[in-house]
Amino acid sequence: MPRASRHDFHRRVSHRHAGGRRATGAVVLGGLALVAGCGGGGGGSAPPPVPPPFTSVTQVRVSQPATFTAGCDGVAATGTLYTGTTVEPSLALNPLAPSNLIAAWQQNRWSDGGSQGLNLAASFDGGMTWTLGSTAFSRCTGGNAANGGDYARASDVWLTFSSGAAYALALSFTGGILQPGSSSAMLVARSGDGGMTWSVPTTLIKDGATAFNDKGSITADPNNASYVYAVWDRLTGATGGPSYFAVTADGGSTWQAPRSIYDPGPQNQTLGNQIVVLPVTDVLVNIFTEIDNTGGAGTSQLRAVRSLDHGTTWSAPMTISSLTAVGSTDPHTGAAVRDGSGIPAMSVGPGGVIYVVWQDSRFSGGQRDGIAMSRSSDGGITWSTPVEVNADPSVQAFTPAIHVRADGVIGVTYYDLRNDTSAAALLTDCWLVTSSDGVTFRETHLSGPFDLDLAPNAQGLFLGDYEALTATATAFVPFYVQTDAGTAVASDAFVSFPPASAAGAAAGAGAVVRFEARPAPADATLTPETRRRVSEHLRLVLAQRRGRAG
């Protein structure tokens, strides 16, 4: 079907979910007037947001149109710049003041890697209103040679809160991966006022053309505010990518020199490194995807390494599960959806139980990806058999996020394509499933359907390699990207407020689906065709990572 027809259909769908009209100006949802932050790259008062036409729960747009100056990145373009796009959000909640949230995202995505800048935002009323800010992670947000932010692009922003400060980690870079004249760095900024203002970034590591730093995360130690941990993969050539680690033991005043903590070998690499810290015991567990290319086989697995001494020493790796994702595609055209299939998400619950979720095709015999979950009750040493936790197993589900509340209730968000019933648009929805025992789940619709065809194309339709989820004591707070209504490539980041009950149900919330988690088949041996598809998808994941940047 021609593109114009697809967009006409999308407008009809959006109009229907808007209740027959599109509002402008201030909007009242749940009895509260919603106001969002101002344009990207600065702070100040906020114009009222335009509400999305497809929402099932109270939803607030956090991102705003960027005010970057044309050509602010200072280099000749090498790809397509999608102005008006927001991708790959991060969210953190202040443990001392739960109404204080900080958010971050990539603004104005490039097709061949990274974005013009990273925007930051702070809320002090539980996410109902936001004020935007920034720091010098790239030239478009004020970076230059004097403040250490002299980079053309930025990506992979990650946030964490300690009991005394907030931290933002970014990948900042110029040029192609391992190309002459290129450079990449991991930069970290600190905020002592709940995210309203940010320090000049500190450079944890900087490399030229001989190595590339990629896909970082940052975790504050909940047991000791002096410690904050950063981890990422460092590509050291055409193959090879060990896990790198840096730590501060004085609340960000100084950082120890970064070093490798796990090297899978010269033909292999890690991806999606993230550290969780166990309560009381202060054990660190770094969880990641290991991609093995020895002999060209193309396999991957989820693995974990542990530290008992704030990262000074690390254990040998432990295997969580094989990873058999085949990736998501447009079922009408076969076009790739760049999803989170190489990036696990994880959270620690009461008693130190670790939960991890990821995309996996094992539940459908390699036909499509679902959302797999496994848990460890012994600090990451042994792991349960994976179960599938997306509500509709008959459709593709992708890019999960997970958070476990203080009361032990598990929340998982993800996208799926169950409402994609016409070739007129790639209709996509966002969902939340919750469980108090990891066995019985209930599903809440967060948003959609929206047209994923209107996402920027970064070697696949791209909302982000990850989305975000946190929680207050009694309610989950998802933060995710969806495309905008209309016909232009455009997207924004939204925080939403699903029902606060553990079951995820409340009056007026719509139908609630209850289902049991589905265990992996007894014989999960992959067929040769599935192995081929898994290997082919891994090559695509590597191309996405090494084609330029995340």
N, C-alpha and C positions, 0 to 999 in steps of 0.2 A: 504494500500500500504506500502511496506517495507520502513524503514527510508532512506536507500540508494537511492531509487527511488525518494523520496520526495526531497532529496538534489540535485540529478541530475537535476530535473525539476527547482529547485531554481536557479541553476547555469545558466541554459538556460535563465530564466527570467532576471537575473542580467546582463548577457551578452548582451541581447537585449537592456536593458535600458542604458547600457554603450556606445551604439553606435557601438557595435561590438568589442571593445577592452577595456582593463583596463590600465589606465595610472599609471605611478609611478613618483616619484619626484615632482618637482614644477608643479603646474597646473594653467593655466590662465582661470578665469571665469569672465565674465563681464568686461574684459579688465584689471583685476587686478590679480597679482600673489598672491596666497593665501599661508600663512604660519601659522602653528599652534604651540601651546606651546610644551615644552619638556615633558619627561616622568613624571609620577605622583610622588608626594612627594617632588619636588624640583623646583627651578626656573632656569633661564638661557635661552640661545638661543634655538630656536626651529628647529627640523628637518622638512622638507616639509611634508605635510600630504598626505596620499593616498586618492584620492577623492572617494566618494561613487559612485557605478555604477548605482544608481537609484535616480536621482535628477531632479526636474523640474525647479528649480530656483537656483540662485547662493547660494552655501551652503559651509560652512566652518566647518571642524571637530575641535572641541575645546578640547575634551578629548584626552589623549595620553596613551600609555601603561604604567602601573604603574611600578615603580622600587622598590617596597616594598621588604624587605629582607624576605626570607622564614622563617615562624614562628614568624614574627614580633609581632603578637598579643599576644604571650606569654602564651597561654592556649591550652589545648588539643582540637582538633576539635570535634564539636558536630553535624556538618552538612556537606553539600557539598560546597566547596569553588569554585566559578566560577571566576577564574582569567581571565583577559582580558574583563571584563564586566564593563560597566558604566550604572548607573540607576539614576532616580529621580533628574533631574536638577533644579537649581534655577538660576535666572538672574535678575540683577538690573542695572539701568542706572543712571548715575550721573546727577542730575537736573541742576548743574552748568556748566557741560561740557558734552553734549550729546554724544560725541565721546568716552567717558570713560564708559566702561561696565565692570561689574564683573560677573563671572559665578562660579558655584559650583556644585558638583555632588558626588554621592557615587561611590567609585572605588573598584572593586573586591567584588562582592556580595556573601553573604552566603545564603544558602537555608533556614536556620532557623532563619534569622533575621539579619539586619544590614550588614555592609560591613567592610572590613579591614580598610578603611580610607576614608576621605573626601578630595577631591582636590579642590583647588581654582584657578582661573585664572583671569587675567586683560587684557583689551584691551584699547588702546588709539587712535584707528583709526576706531571706529565704528564697531568693531567686525571682521575685516579682518585678523588681526594677534593677537596672544595671547601669554602671558607668564604665565606659571604655577607657583603656590606656594602652601603653606599649612600652617597650624598651628596645635598646639598640641591637636587636638580633640580626638585622639586615639594613642595607642602605635606605630602603623605603620607610623604615621606622626610626631613622636617625642614626644609623650606624656609620662610622667612619674610621679612619686609621687611628685617630686619637682615642676613641672609646672602645676599640677592639671589635667593632661590629661592621668592618668594611667587607661585607659579603653581598653578592648580588641576590641571593635567594635564601630562604629559610624553610624549615620543614620539621615534622615530627615533634611538635611541642608536647611537653608533659609537665603536669603540675603535681605538687604534694604540699601538705600542711604539716608542720610540726606543732608542738604546743606553744612555740614562740614566734614562728615566722612561716612565710610561704616561699616556695622555690619554684622556678620555671626553668626547664631544660629545653634547649633547642639545638637542632642540627643546622648550622649555617655554612654556606658553601658558595663557591664561584667556579664555573666551568664544569665540564663533564667528568665523570668518575675516572680517575687514574689517567686523565688526559694532560698533555703538556700545559703548564701554566695554571692548572686547577689547584684549589685548596679547599679544605673542609675542616670544621671545628665543632666541638661540643661546647656550648656556652651555657652558663647558668646565671640567672638573676635572682635576687632576693627581695622580698617585701616584708617590712615590719609593721605595716598598717592595714593588713587584711586584703592586700592586692590593689589598693588605690594608687600607690606609687611603687616603682621598682628601681633597684640599683642598676648601675652600669654593669653589664654582664662580665663575669669572670670566665676566662678561657681555661677549660679543663684539659683540652688537647687540641693541637692544630697540626695538620699534615698537608704536605704538598701533593704532587702527582703520584707519589709512590704508595700512598695508602688513602683509604676513604673511610670516614667515620659515619655510621648509619644507625638509624632506628634505636634511639636511646629512650630510657625511662629513668625517673628519679623517685626515690622513696625515702621519706623521713622516718626515723626510728621512733615508733610510738612509745617506747619505753625510756628513751633518753634523747632529749631535744638537741643535744650536742652533735648527734650523729645523723648524717644524711648520706644516702648512697646513690650513685649514678652508675648505670651500666648500659652498654651498647655493643654492637658488633663492629669490628674494624677490618674492612676488606684490605687485604695486603697484596693483591695481585689479581690476575685473571681468575684464580680460584683462591680459596682460603679466607677465613673470616672468624678469628677467635673472639670470645667474649672479653670485653675490656671493662674495667672497673675503676672508679675513683670515689673517695670518701672524704668528708670533712668531719673532724672530731671536735670542732669548736663553733658550731652553729653557722658555718659558712664563711667565717673570717679567713680561713685558709683551707686549701684542698691538697690532699696528698697526691703525688705523681700518679697518673693512671698506669695500669698494668694489665696484662692478660691474666685472666683467672681460669679460663678453660679454652683449650685449642683442640678442635676436632680433627686436625690434620690438614695437610696441604691441599687436598682436593675437596675439602668440605668447609662448611661455614655454619655459624649460628645466626639466628634471626629472632627478633621479638623478645630480647632479654628483659626480664622484669623481676625485681627483688620484692619478696614479701618478708615481713618480720613477725616472728611468732611472739605472742604475748608472754610476759613473765620470763621465759627462758632466753629471749633475745636471740634466738637462732635465725640466721638469714638463709633464705632459700631463693636461689636464682633459677627461674624457670624459663625455658627457651625452646625454640625449634632448632633441631640440628638437621641440616641438609647434607646428605652424603652423596658425593659424585664419583667416588672411587670406581674406576672401570666404566664410568658412564651409566651406571645403573639408575641413578636418580631416585633415591628413597629419602624419607624424612621421618623423624620421630620427635616426640616431646621428651625433654630431659630436664634434670634438675641437679644442681650442685649446692652444697650446704656449707655454711661457715658458722663456727661457734665463738669467734673472736672478732666480731665487727668487720669481717672481711679480710683479716690478715692472712688466714689460710683457708683453703677450700677443699672439699671432699672430691673424690672421684665421682663421675656422673652416674646418676640413677635414671633409669628409663621409666617414664610415665606411661607411654603408649606409642605405638606406631601412629603416624599421621597419614591418612589416605584421602586427602581432599582432592576433588577433581575440579574445583572452582565453579563459579557461577557464570551463566551465559544468558543472553536474550533468547528465549525459546523460539522466537519468530525469525530471527536473523542469524543466530549463532554468534553474534558479537560478544566479546568478552566483557564481563563485569569485573572490574578490579575490586576485589573484596578483601576480607581479612583472613583468607585461608592459610596464610603462613604465620599468623600472629596469634598466639594463645592469649587468653585473658584469665586473670586469677584474682582471688580474694581470700582473706583469712577470716574464719568465723570464731565464735566463742570456743574456748578450750584449745585453740591453735589448730583447728581443722582447716586444711587448705583445700580450696576448690579451684579447678581449672576447667575452662570451656574452650572449644575450638571447633572449626568446621571439619566434617568427616563424612565420607561416603559409605562407610562400612555397613550402615543400617539399611541401605537400599541396594546392597550388592554392587556398589560402584556406579549406580545410576545418577545420583544427585547428592549434594552435600546436605547434611542435617547438622544440628548443634549437639556435639558430644560433651559430656561432663564426667569428670573423675574427681575423687577426693582422697586425701591422705590424712590419717589420724595420728601418724607417728613422725611428724615433722618433715615429710617429703621423702621418706625412705621407701615406703611401699604405697601403692596406689590401687584404688578399686577398679573393677572392670568398667569401662565407659558405658554410659547410658545416653540415650537420645532424649533431649528435653524440649525440642520445638514441638508446638502443638499439632501442626499439620505435617505428617511425614511424607505426604504425596507430592510436595512441591519443594523447590530449592529454598534453603534457609542459609543466611550468611551474616558474617561480621558480628559475632556475639560479644557482649560485655557482661561482666558479672560483678555483683557486690553482695556480701553477706552482712545483714544488719546485726546490731549488738544483741538482739533477741534471738538470733540464729536463723531468721528467715532468709532464704536464698532468693535473689532476684537475678534474672538473666534477660537482657534485651537482645533483639536481633531483627533483621529484615527478612521478609519472605515475599514470594510472588503468587500467593494463592488467589489474589484478585486480578491477576493478569489474564483476562479472558478474551482479549481482542488484540489483533496486531496493530491497532491504532496507536498504542502507546505501551511502554514497558511499565505497567502499573505495579507499584511496590508499596508495601506497608511496613510499619515499625510496630513491634510487639514487646510486651513484658510478660514473662512467666514467673510465678513465685511459688515457693514451697517451704514448708517448715520441717520437712524430713528428707528431702532429696528423692522422694519416691512419687508422691502425689503432687501434681502441679495445677495451678490455675492461670489462665491467660487473660491479659487485659490488652485491648487495642489502644496503641498510643497515637498513631497518626497514619493517614493514607486513605486511599491510594494516591500516590504522587507519581509523576512520570520520570523514571530513572533515565530515560533517553535525554533528559535535559541536564544531566550531570556533565561536568567537564570530562574530557577523554584523556586520560593519562595512561596510555597503553591498556585501556579498558575504562568503562564508565565508572567514575570515581567519586565516592562520598568520603572515603578515608579507609586506611588499613585498619583503623579501630574507631570505635565510638566510646562514650563514657557513661558511667553509672555510679552514683553514690547514694547515700541514704542518711536521713535523720534517724532518731531512735525508733520511729514508727512508720516512716514513709520513704519509699524510694524516689530518687530524683534522677531521671534519665536525661542525658544531654546528647543530641544526635543531629545529623544533617539530613535535610530533605530538599528536593528541588522546589523551585518556586512555580506558581501558576503562570501560564502564558506560553509563548513559543520560543523564548530565548533560553540559551544555556545560562542557568543561574541557580544558586543554592544558598541556603542559610542554615544557621545552627539554632536549635530550639531546646529549651529546657521545658519539661512537662511535669505535671503533678497528678499522677495516677492516684486512685483511692488509697488511703493510708492503711487499710486493714491488711493483715498478713495474707488473707486470701486473695487480695487484689480485687475485691468486689465491693461495690457500694451502690446505693440507689441512684439511678440515672446514669450509671457507667456503661450500660449496654450489656449484652449477653456475655456471660463468663463461661469459658470452656474449661472443664476439669478433665484431666487426663493423667495417666500413669507414665512415668519415665520408661522408655523401652530399652531393654538390655541389648547389647551387641549380639548378633547371631552366634550360636555355639561354634560354628565353623566359619571364621571370618577370613579364611584364606581367599586371597584375591585371584580372580581369573586373569589369564594373560592379557585380555583386553583392558581390564580395569587397571592392571599394573602399567600398561602402556599409557592410559589416560592420566594416571597419577604422575608418572614420570614426565609426560608432556606438560602437565600443569606446573610441575616444579620448575621446568625450564622457563615457563612463562613468568613465574614468580621471580626467578633469578634475573630474567631480562628486565622486569619492572624495577628491580632493585639496582641492577648494574647499568641499565640503559642511561640513567643519570642519577637520580636520587629519589628518596621516598616521598 
